[in-house]
Amino acid sequence: MKIGIIGLGLMGGSLALSLKKLPFIQEIVGSDHNKEHQEQALELSLVKKIVEFEEIKKCDLIILAVPVDGIISIINQLTDIPENTTVIDFGSTKEKIVSSIPAQIRKNVVAAHPMTGTEFFGPYAAIEELYTNSVVVLCDLEDSGAHQKEVAIKLFEALRMNISYMHAHEHDRHTAFISHMPHAISYSLANTVIKQENRDDILTLAAGGFRSMSRLAKSSPAMWEDVFKQNKDNVLEAIELFEKELQNFKKHIKDENWKELHKDMQDANTLYNIFS
C-alpha cells in the first residue's frame, strides 16, 4: 500500500513514523504547503519524498492531517481519484467536513478523529508512539465504502488504537466539552496573566497547576481558529455551561458559603473515579 500524507506536522509526521513499522506499507510520500516543513520532513526521514498533489491522488491511501478548513478544501479537489482509493481525514471537527464531501467520492472518505496530540506543532513535534493506545473516533462510517472501511480499520488496529464509532454531530458536541472548550480556557487563562502589569512577578511563582492549565495555550492558533469556527455552536454551549459553574464557584467564595464550595469541589473530585 502506498500512502500519501498531506500535512507533515505533529499528526501527519507522527503517523509517518508509526506507519514505517507496518509490513503492509510499501511507500510513504508527503505534501505540505509550508516549504520549511517539507525540508524538515525530509531531514527527519518522515516520508520518502515530497510530491505534487497530482501524485498524492495516485496513492492507495490519502491521509489529510491539516487544519479543518484545509481538509474541506482538499477533499473538494479529490473528485477524480480512483474508485478504490481511501481518504481518511484527521480533523478535530467532523460534521462540517462530512457534509462538505462531494457526493461522487463520499464512499472514498472515512471521517476520523484520533484523540491524541500535544501542544507542539510542525515536523519536529512528531512522536513515533503518539497513536499507540489512543482512541480514534470514526464518524458516519455507514456512508463509507466497504473497502474503505476495511482499510481504515486495518490501519488503526495496526497502530494499536482503540476504535470508537459515532455520528458526526454527536462527536462534535462531545469534543466541544473535552477538547475544544479546554483549549479556549487555556488561551484565556494565559492572556489573563499576560495582561497583568506585574506578569513577570506572577510567572516566577508558576508551578505545576498553572503550567498544566496553560499548556494548551501553546497550541497552533491557525489550527484552533478553524476548529472554533467549524464547531462554533457546540463550543459556545460548552463555554456557557462552564461559565455557569465558574459563577457558582465565585458566588460561594463571595458569600463565604464554604460548605457549598466544599461540596462542589468534592463533586469535581469524582471525575477521576470515572477514568479509573
C-alpha positions as CSV (number, residue, x, y, z in Angstrom):
1,M,0.0,0.0,0.0
2,K,1.3,3.4,-1.0
3,I,0.3,6.2,1.4
4,G,0.3,9.9,0.8
5,I,0.2,12.2,3.8
6,I,-1.0,15.8,3.3
7,G,0.2,17.8,6.3
8,L,3.6,16.9,7.8
9,G,3.3,18.4,11.3
10,L,2.6,16.7,14.6
11,M,-0.2,14.5,13.5
12,G,1.0,13.7,9.9
13,G,4.6,13.4,11.0
14,S,3.8,11.1,13.9
15,L,1.7,8.9,11.7
16,A,4.5,8.6,9.2
17,L,6.9,7.4,11.9
18,S,4.4,4.8,13.1
19,L,3.5,3.6,9.6
20,K,7.1,2.8,8.8
21,K,6.9,-0.2,11.1
22,L,3.9,-1.8,9.4
23,P,4.6,-4.6,7.0
24,F,1.8,-3.8,4.5
25,I,3.1,-0.2,3.9
26,Q,5.3,-0.1,0.8
27,E,5.9,3.6,0.5
28,I,5.1,6.9,2.3
29,V,5.1,10.2,0.4
30,G,4.1,13.6,1.6
31,S,2.9,17.0,0.8
32,D,2.8,20.2,2.8
33,H,2.1,23.8,1.7
34,N,4.9,25.0,4.1
35,K,8.3,24.7,2.3
36,E,10.2,24.7,5.7
37,H,8.0,21.8,6.8
38,Q,8.8,19.9,3.6
39,E,12.5,20.3,4.2
40,Q,12.2,19.3,7.9
41,A,10.1,16.2,7.0
42,L,12.8,15.0,4.6
43,E,15.6,15.8,7.0
44,L,13.8,13.7,9.7
45,S,13.0,11.0,7.1
46,L,9.3,11.2,7.9
47,V,8.5,10.5,4.3
48,K,10.4,9.1,1.3
49,K,9.8,12.2,-0.8
50,I,7.7,15.3,-1.2
51,V,5.4,15.0,-4.1
52,E,2.9,17.2,-6.0
53,F,-0.8,17.0,-5.4
54,E,-1.4,15.0,-8.5
55,E,0.9,12.2,-7.4
56,I,-0.8,12.2,-4.0
57,K,-4.1,11.4,-5.8
58,K,-2.5,8.2,-7.1
59,C,-1.8,6.8,-3.6
60,D,-3.9,3.9,-2.3
61,L,-4.5,5.8,0.9
62,I,-4.5,9.5,1.4
63,I,-4.3,11.0,4.9
64,L,-5.5,14.6,5.5
65,A,-3.6,15.9,8.5
66,V,-4.2,19.6,8.0
67,P,-6.4,22.2,9.8
68,V,-10.1,21.5,9.3
69,D,-10.8,24.3,6.8
70,G,-7.9,22.9,4.7
71,I,-9.4,19.5,4.8
72,I,-12.6,20.7,3.2
73,S,-10.7,22.5,0.5
74,I,-8.6,19.4,-0.3
75,I,-11.4,17.0,-0.3
76,N,-13.2,19.0,-2.9
77,Q,-10.1,18.7,-5.1
78,L,-10.2,14.9,-5.0
79,T,-13.3,14.2,-7.1
80,D,-11.2,12.4,-9.7
81,I,-9.5,9.8,-7.5
82,P,-9.8,6.1,-8.4
83,E,-12.8,4.1,-7.0
84,N,-10.7,2.1,-4.6
85,T,-8.7,5.0,-3.1
86,T,-9.2,5.5,0.6
87,V,-9.2,9.1,2.0
88,I,-9.0,9.5,5.8
89,D,-9.3,12.9,7.3
90,F,-7.9,13.6,10.8
91,G,-10.0,16.7,11.5
92,S,-10.8,17.7,15.1
93,T,-14.4,18.5,13.9
94,K,-16.5,16.2,11.8
95,E,-20.0,17.4,11.0
96,K,-19.0,20.3,8.6
97,I,-16.3,18.2,7.0
98,V,-18.6,15.2,6.4
99,S,-21.3,17.5,4.9
100,S,-18.8,19.1,2.6
101,I,-17.6,15.8,0.9
102,P,-18.6,15.7,-2.8
103,A,-21.3,13.0,-3.3
104,Q,-19.3,11.3,-6.0
105,I,-16.4,10.4,-3.6
106,R,-18.4,10.0,-0.3
107,K,-17.7,6.3,-0.3
108,N,-13.9,7.0,-0.6
109,V,-13.8,9.0,2.6
110,V,-13.5,7.8,6.2
111,A,-14.1,10.6,8.7
112,A,-11.7,10.0,11.6
113,H,-10.5,11.9,14.7
114,P,-7.5,10.5,16.5
115,M,-7.9,11.7,20.1
116,T,-4.3,12.4,20.7
117,G,-1.8,15.1,20.3
118,T,0.5,17.6,22.1
119,E,0.7,21.4,22.3
120,F,3.6,21.4,19.9
121,F,3.3,21.6,16.1
122,G,5.5,21.1,13.0
123,P,7.6,18.1,11.8
124,Y,10.0,18.4,14.8
125,A,7.0,17.7,17.1
126,A,6.4,14.2,15.6
127,I,6.4,11.4,18.1
128,E,6.7,7.8,17.0
129,E,4.2,6.3,19.5
130,L,1.7,9.2,19.5
131,Y,-1.1,7.0,18.3
132,T,-0.4,3.9,20.3
133,N,-3.3,3.0,22.8
134,S,-5.1,6.3,21.9
135,V,-8.8,6.5,20.9
136,V,-9.7,7.1,17.3
137,V,-13.3,8.1,16.6
138,L,-14.8,7.0,13.2
139,C,-17.8,9.0,12.2
140,D,-20.8,8.1,10.0
141,L,-18.9,5.0,8.9
142,E,-22.0,3.6,7.3
143,D,-21.6,6.1,4.5
144,S,-18.1,5.0,3.6
145,G,-17.4,2.1,1.1
146,A,-16.8,-1.4,2.3
147,H,-13.2,-1.4,1.0
148,Q,-12.5,2.0,2.6
149,K,-13.9,0.8,6.0
150,E,-11.7,-2.3,5.8
151,V,-8.6,-0.2,5.0
152,A,-9.3,2.3,7.9
153,I,-10.0,-0.4,10.5
154,K,-6.9,-2.4,9.4
155,L,-4.8,0.8,9.7
156,F,-6.0,1.9,13.1
157,E,-5.8,-1.6,14.5
158,A,-2.2,-2.0,13.3
159,L,-1.4,1.3,15.0
160,R,-2.9,-0.3,18.2
161,M,-5.6,2.3,18.5
162,N,-8.9,1.9,20.3
163,I,-11.7,2.5,17.8
164,S,-14.9,4.2,18.7
165,Y,-17.9,4.8,16.4
166,M,-20.4,7.7,16.5
167,H,-22.3,10.2,14.3
168,A,-20.5,13.4,13.3
169,H,-23.0,15.7,15.2
170,E,-22.6,13.6,18.4
171,H,-18.8,13.7,18.0
172,D,-18.6,17.5,17.7
173,R,-20.7,18.1,20.8
174,H,-18.7,15.7,22.9
175,T,-15.3,17.1,21.7
176,A,-16.5,20.7,22.4
177,F,-16.5,19.7,26.1
178,I,-13.4,17.6,26.4
179,S,-11.1,19.2,23.9
180,H,-12.3,22.5,22.3
181,M,-13.6,24.2,25.5
182,P,-10.4,23.4,27.4
183,H,-8.3,25.0,24.7
184,A,-10.4,28.1,24.9
185,I,-10.0,28.2,28.7
186,S,-6.2,27.7,28.4
187,Y,-5.8,30.5,25.9
188,S,-8.0,32.8,28.1
189,L,-6.0,31.9,31.3
190,A,-2.7,32.6,29.6
191,N,-4.0,36.0,28.4
192,T,-5.3,36.9,31.8
193,V,-1.9,36.6,33.3
194,I,-0.1,38.2,30.3
195,K,-2.2,41.3,30.6
196,Q,-1.3,41.9,34.3
197,E,1.2,44.8,34.9
198,N,3.3,42.6,37.2
199,R,3.0,39.5,35.0
200,D,6.7,38.6,35.3
201,D,6.5,38.5,39.1
202,I,3.3,36.4,38.8
203,L,5.1,34.0,36.4
204,T,8.0,33.5,38.8
205,L,5.5,31.7,41.0
206,A,4.1,29.5,38.2
207,A,4.2,25.8,39.3
208,G,2.5,22.6,38.2
209,G,-1.1,23.8,38.4
210,F,-0.7,26.9,36.2
211,R,1.7,25.2,33.8
212,S,-0.7,22.3,33.4
213,M,-3.7,24.5,32.8
214,S,-1.9,26.9,30.4
215,R,0.0,24.2,28.4
216,L,-2.7,24.1,25.7
217,A,-2.2,27.8,25.0
218,K,1.0,26.7,23.1
219,S,-1.2,25.1,20.5
220,S,-1.3,26.3,16.9
221,P,-3.6,29.4,16.6
222,A,-4.2,28.7,12.9
223,M,-5.4,25.2,13.6
224,W,-7.6,26.2,16.6
225,E,-9.2,29.2,14.9
226,D,-10.6,26.8,12.2
227,V,-11.8,24.4,14.9
228,F,-13.7,27.1,16.8
229,K,-15.2,28.4,13.5
230,Q,-16.4,24.9,12.4
231,N,-17.7,23.9,15.8
232,K,-18.9,27.3,16.9
233,D,-22.4,26.4,18.3
234,N,-21.1,23.5,20.4
235,V,-18.1,25.4,21.7
236,L,-20.3,28.3,22.7
237,E,-22.7,26.0,24.6
238,A,-19.8,24.3,26.4
239,I,-18.3,27.7,27.4
240,E,-21.6,29.0,28.6
241,L,-22.1,25.9,30.8
242,F,-18.6,26.3,32.1
243,E,-19.2,30.0,32.9
244,K,-22.3,29.0,34.9
245,E,-20.2,26.6,37.0
246,L,-17.5,29.2,37.4
247,Q,-20.1,31.8,38.5
248,N,-21.4,29.4,41.1
249,F,-17.9,28.9,42.4
250,K,-17.4,32.6,42.5
251,K,-20.6,33.2,44.3
252,H,-19.8,30.6,47.0
253,I,-16.5,32.4,47.7
254,K,-18.1,35.8,47.7
255,D,-20.8,34.7,50.1
256,E,-18.4,32.8,52.2
257,N,-20.5,29.7,51.7
258,W,-17.7,27.3,52.4
259,K,-19.9,24.3,52.8
260,E,-21.4,24.5,49.3
261,L,-17.9,25.3,47.9
262,H,-16.5,22.2,49.6
263,K,-19.4,20.1,48.2
264,D,-18.8,21.4,44.6
265,M,-15.1,20.5,44.9
266,Q,-15.9,17.1,46.3
267,D,-18.3,16.6,43.3
268,A,-15.5,17.5,41.0
269,N,-13.2,15.0,42.6
270,T,-15.4,12.2,41.4
271,L,-14.5,12.9,37.8
272,Y,-11.3,10.8,38.1
273,N,-13.3,7.9,39.6
274,I,-14.9,7.6,36.2
275,F,-11.4,7.3,34.5
276,S,-10.0,4.7,36.9
